[in-house]
Amino acid sequence: MNKPLPNSLRQGPDARGRFGPYGGRFVAETLMPLILEVEKAYEEAKHDPAFMNEWRRLLTHYVGRPSPLWLAERLTQKLGGAKIYFKRDELNHTGAHKINAVLGQIMLAKRMGKTRIIAETGAGQHGVATATACALFDLPCTVFMGATDVERQQPNVFRMKLLGAEVVPVTSGAATLKDAMNEGLRDWVANVHDTYYCIGTVAGPHPFPMMVRDFQSVIGTEAREQMMAAEGRLPDLLVAAIGGGSNAMGLFYPFLDDASVAMHGVEAAGKGVDTEEHAASLTKGRPGVLHGNRTYLLQDEFGQIMEAHSISAGLDYPGVGPEHSWLHDIKRVEYTSATDDEALSAFQLCSKMEGIIPALEPAHALAHVIKIAPSMPKDKLIIMNMCGRGDKDIFTVARTLGVSM
Amino acid sequence: MTGIPRIAARFAALRAEGRGALIPFLEAFDPDRATAMEILRGFPGAGADLIEIGCPFTDPMADGPTVQRAGQRGLKAGATLAGTLQMVREFRAGDAATPIILMGYYNPILSYGANFCADAAAAGVDGLIIVDVPPEEADEIEPQARAAGLDMIRLIAPTTDDARMIKVLAATSGFIYYVAITGITGTRSATGAELAEAIPRIRKHTKLPIAIGFGVRTPEQAAEAARIADGAVVASALIDVLAADLDAEGHAKPGTAQKVLDQVAALASAVRSVKKGA
């Protein structure tokens, strides 16, 4: 990877865990010493060749990396514009990008001498990845999942249980990802002595946004080499879905200093960003503090956090990773959105035309590609992060389409 | 505010009296504004030495189910930070001496804007506990609090080591809030032995009064906290009394506030039974 230039956009966060004004460590005193311990342990681990080599060994032989870069030829022809490549992280073991950062974090937890793992999950992909790594590393695992999500992501709930994890349905609030994260933080406060909280996205208190981004950057680093091999040049546009934003940060980060590469982050517009039911924190929110970091949030005029809505449980979060907030402010990344209906159409189109059933999360990214690719010249190159597979979503989609299974 | 800050004055007076402080908690607007106001106004008469008032937040990460539900009832009844300050203002009109500590999470404060500390002080608030603002993140709020004459009350937890404690203490005024357990509010309680070890560890580094909270539920536990430290904060146990008296729709009954105040009186009597050296 290139060494960051003095004016690089890849130098964040600062010593306080800030990306511009965003990020930080807004946690209760009980957690503060542990957050600092995680930061110190991570700094040591990432400079330890043995640690990094073991992580890479797991990525190669357990996860199946590198994931392919697939030229979606039929889709490209149908849309009639830019060439569309999928970075196929849906082919990873466990079916999504989440496993990349989970393995790194569970290795770190082991290194720190922690003997119990907790995690929050929305769509269940991060929960499945964490349960998987815990099975591999023989660690007990508890996954907090909003009761609403438990209902709409049954296959993943069963997977987690098969893998030996305990799944705790969270009933507070709207019983979705935000509430699962609250419960994860509460459990961690009560069990700091032996527990590691494996956060699933580039949010939470420092060092999590940095650490998860670093591990997920394997996506962008591979994509860069693969595109150079395929086309002999860098892509023109990167597109990724944004919930908390980990798959997008992973794809974008290695390209941040390449001015010729445009980047679009696609938030979930739910029933529309002008309705009350969406999850577009950057498009419609404003900065505030939640879950340990300062970032854009969906909140009311009094600073109370609002419920997000998306057909995709993985995007159903009223916040976003702090680095995205900063990239939004400095306009390095353009953030846009796709509705439930647009994602559903993309989901079906991709299945029929490419033989790939995407998760509803990247279906949002694909919906955006479908909107913009036709107006781009044919020699332009797009990489879209196909960050998860759709097996887990077939029941939701069937229900929405009125099909009984 | 003029003269000695209310919190320092109250702890000095209690020291002279040779006893510890009872610090009851109420969640603003729980279960409705009038009932919460009745409880707040009744606190000093029932034996509260200082008062902690919580401003509801949708995502109270440090709180257990009891305080979470109190917050949800409060929000449903229309609680806002401005509304909470207005409750304090009305209380202050009838009580110039009992210190009030406002406890809350940072996002509603940020949302309120830069006038928050000045407005809080003007309403009669004496100190702030902002759960999710550790000293490392206090560079915005602290100068505003200091300028307004508000004490910044900080939490010290069992996980806070000596090196960190010195840093936290340097950023604290009014009193120290010792979180007796690693955990959320209203779950388990610390043992007397744990407290007897923890409090002297803090005393080595500070002359500020120390109050113990998290898991202080019964009059016996409150008395023990007041004996080992300088005060006891009781929150979830009082909210439990309130919640148990609500009707099926979550509404207060005519005697609800009095039931809470009776429990405060029982706690106060236990705390006052402990004689301490001046």
Chai-1 contact restraints between the chains, C-beta under 6 A:
chainA,res_idxA,chainB,res_idxB,connection_type,confidence,min_distance_angstrom,max_distance_angstrom,comment,restraint_id
A,G24,B,E137,contact,1.0,0.0,6.0,A-B,restraint_1
A,R25,B,E136,contact,1.0,0.0,6.0,A-B,restraint_2
A,F26,B,D132,contact,1.0,0.0,6.0,A-B,restraint_3
A,F26,B,E137,contact,1.0,0.0,6.0,A-B,restraint_4
A,A28,B,A62,contact,1.0,0.0,6.0,A-B,restraint_5
A,A28,B,V131,contact,1.0,0.0,6.0,A-B,restraint_6
A,E29,B,P134,contact,1.0,0.0,6.0,A-B,restraint_7
A,E29,B,L155,contact,1.0,0.0,6.0,A-B,restraint_8
A,E29,B,A157,contact,1.0,0.0,6.0,A-B,restraint_9
A,T30,B,A157,contact,1.0,0.0,6.0,A-B,restraint_10
A,T30,B,T159,contact,1.0,0.0,6.0,A-B,restraint_11
A,T30,B,V179,contact,1.0,0.0,6.0,A-B,restraint_12
A,T30,B,T182,contact,1.0,0.0,6.0,A-B,restraint_13
A,M32,B,P134,contact,1.0,0.0,6.0,A-B,restraint_14
A,P33,B,T159,contact,1.0,0.0,6.0,A-B,restraint_15
A,N182,B,D59,contact,1.0,0.0,6.0,A-B,restraint_16
A,N182,B,M61,contact,1.0,0.0,6.0,A-B,restraint_17
A,L185,B,M61,contact,1.0,0.0,6.0,A-B,restraint_18
A,R186,B,I184,contact,1.0,0.0,6.0,A-B,restraint_19
A,V189,B,G183,contact,1.0,0.0,6.0,A-B,restraint_20
A,V189,B,I184,contact,1.0,0.0,6.0,A-B,restraint_21
A,A190,B,G183,contact,1.0,0.0,6.0,A-B,restraint_22
A,V192,B,T159,contact,1.0,0.0,6.0,A-B,restraint_23
A,V192,B,T182,contact,1.0,0.0,6.0,A-B,restraint_24
A,G288,B,N107,contact,1.0,0.0,6.0,A-B,restraint_25
A,G288,B,L110,contact,1.0,0.0,6.0,A-B,restraint_26
A,V289,B,Y106,contact,1.0,0.0,6.0,A-B,restraint_27
A,V289,B,N107,contact,1.0,0.0,6.0,A-B,restraint_28
A,F302,B,T80,contact,1.0,0.0,6.0,A-B,restraint_29
A,F302,B,S111,contact,1.0,0.0,6.0,A-B,restraint_30
A,G303,B,N107,contact,1.0,0.0,6.0,A-B,restraint_31
A,G303,B,P108,contact,1.0,0.0,6.0,A-B,restraint_32
A,G303,B,S111,contact,1.0,0.0,6.0,A-B,restraint_33
A,Q304,B,T58,contact,1.0,0.0,6.0,A-B,restraint_34
A,I305,B,T58,contact,1.0,0.0,6.0,A-B,restraint_35
A,I305,B,D59,contact,1.0,0.0,6.0,A-B,restraint_36
